[in-house]
Amino acid sequence: MKLSFLYSALMGALASACVTTSALSCDFEDNDGPDVALVLSGGGALVSTQIGALQVIEELGVPIHCVVGTSMGAVVGGLYAAGYSAAEIEDIFVYTDWAEVFSGRPPREDQSYLQSERSSDYLTGALIGLGDEGVRLPGGMRSMHGLRRHFRELTFHVPLDADFDGLAVPYRAVVTDFATGDAVALSSGDLVQSMLASMAVPGAFQPRQIDDALYVDGGMAAQLPVRVAQEMGADIIIAIDTTVEPPAPSASPSMADTMQQLIRVSVWRNRQEDVARLGPDDLLLTPSLDGLSTTAFERAPHGVAAGVQEARRHEAQLRAISALAAPPIRRDLPRTRPSQMVQAEMRVVNATALDDQVLSARANVSRALEEDEDVLTRRLNALTAFGALGEADLAQDSQGLVLMVDERDIGRSQLEGGVRLSNTFEGDSTFSVLARYSRRPFSRHGGDFSLSLELGTTNGLEAVLQQPFGAAGRYFYEPSLYYEGEEVPLNIGEVRLGEFWDQKAGARLRVGRELGDWGVLYAGGEVRRGRTETKVSLLPEIDPLIYTLAGFGGGLRVDTLDHFSWPTRGLALNAEAFQLYSVGNEGSDTLQLQLSGLRAFELGQTHLLAGLRAGSVENRNDDPVDLISLGGFRSISAYPQNAIPTNGYVYGSLEAYERLDQAGPLFNVPVYWGVLLEAAYVELDFLGEGEAGATYSGAVYLGVDTVLGPAIFGGALGEEGAGGIFIHLGSSF
């Protein structure tokens, strides 16, 4: 052992002439023993085994003089270099909600009401960007927003301008240069960005930009970065490898299989090259990976146990290294928390179109730190939703606090879309194709301009500008122009009296104020020009009804639901009243009243949604210039969209649903099944004495919460044989 160490020391001395002094950060006083490097491979959730092995290494007193990591190994190594013990890192891996962290989406309840209202209508969210260079697609299937916030909370005490040689132990995060394909060992700067860049798997995540370079997952160039540790001056290397050998490819691989196999082969080949660099004094630990996978973070305790077992198998070698190695150099790093820096100055590093002062006021960091650090996380989440931004982060450097805000990778101009289909057992069908263009943020003060289009059974066009104002953008004004054309059937009992084509175009203005992130209070006005004409009718010939209305009103809306389609907690309330006056001889004054409430409950594995709605339209001259249309999914499901015209109704619903797939694993697609019971008391009185009665419906559906948004397929039955099937990929604007 000693002879081989002397040989290694001699070779290291010769090699030192070929590397810079700054690279020898793991080469300490040679006369007190060899310096030990811990080298950690990538492997996703498999690196939980590295944590178990590190626990044994600590227990046996093996000193670690530097640590080098790739991908998730860079995360384990980065946390260790930031001062965490192996036991603390185990707690982080076991108790983190990795599915939530990897989702990349700020929780819905952290978004402002206005943004959650705008994002609830369409399937895709914002999938495609439009810029000077044409169409822009996202750089990855997932955002690193959640990972960045989580890692920042854990390592806030490490400044943005850190020298990684000054951490608890010298540290390197290995990344792959996206331009050259070369392995790069990051040695200073932002520890969080370095870890994220090292684990930016191509296709899953967008390449990370650090300074003027783009980086992707380090495993593409150096899965087990032994060479980096040797260039740092390490004499003995303990490498913990969780690389999976590529399986034999199938005879007819899919496109996804082909891409995955190419990545696995590339990673395995460079791993083999680094394994060959290990010398006789080095130690390679390869924990058992049985029952584990790269995405099964919920199996972290099992992985830790496997790592402990592997290290125990090599306990004699670890003890020998401990006896021979130089004394430990591990330093204590004070763990400064954000709340300890309330009085610190803050600067804004802004890569967006928004004004620095708006961002600063909107985040309101000082007040958030005074209240609770959890409030700070919610404020930063809400900040990204406010301007459709990419990531928002609060860190510290030698000058104080730093608020960093990035633009979304697909830019400010975005496209989204959806589809709605239904067909009744009687052959009545409805369909709509939806599209929306948005410009977010619209100006330096935020805002959202959108142009929405719906074509099908219902046609519509709407242009809306939602512009915040005030220091923090809590106040807003919202002018809009719209056109709607829809087919409205008229049934009395089982008899269809006719079908009408109802068109309206108008302008609205809404002015209001956000109430925290949970609600909005508003007032506004509307001018509308409408025309209703007969398409088919059993009634005497009815002349087209042409009218003009103008009026005003207001409302209060509250929404704390944690998910738009399948909430597990929270409630939604809506109260609105508008008075419209007839302009000219035709039409009539109209009073519109709407009230609704929805509450989410949990009952074991079953989730319940209880809803109650009521609406009334009073047309003074009994001219049907304004009616409420019911029908479609979650509004008397057995009937087509807009199939039930009414000027007054009370509606109640009870929905129960369960998640079919296992919650927790990463990159899964949540699948739900649900049962919906609905009842409505409907009035229609403009024909004289009127028609009123109760309507019932029951529906069963299967829903999938895809990366693009919810997709729902189901069927429903109502009274007297009414019923049909429906598919929803988004809903009307």
Beta strands, then each sheet from edge to edge (+ up, - down):
strand 1: 36-40
strand 2: 66-70
strand 3: 128-131
strand 4: 134-136
strand 5: 140-142
strand 6: 162-163
strand 7: 171-177
strand 8: 183-186
strand 9: 188-189
strand 10: 203-205
strand 11: 208-210
strand 12: 213-217
strand 13: 236-240
strand 14: 283-285
strand 15: 346-350
strand 16: 392-397
strand 17: 400-405
strand 18: 413-424
strand 19: 429-439
strand 20: 448-456
strand 21: 458-469
strand 22: 475-492
strand 23: 495-515
strand 24: 519-537
strand 25: 545-559
strand 26: 571-582
strand 27: 590-603
strand 28: 606-619
strand 29: 628-630
strand 30: 644-646
strand 31: 648-659
strand 32: 671-684
strand 33: 691-705
strand 34: 710-718
strand 35: 723-729
sheet 1: 8+ 7- 2- 1- 13- 14-
sheet 2: 4+ 3- 18+ 19- 20+ 21- 22+ 23- 24+ 25- 26+ 27- 28+ 31- 32+ 33- 34+ 35-
sheet 3: 5+ 10+
sheet 4: 6+ 9-
sheet 5: 8+ 7- 12+ 11-
sheet 6: 15+ 17+ 16-
sheet 7: 29+ 30-
end
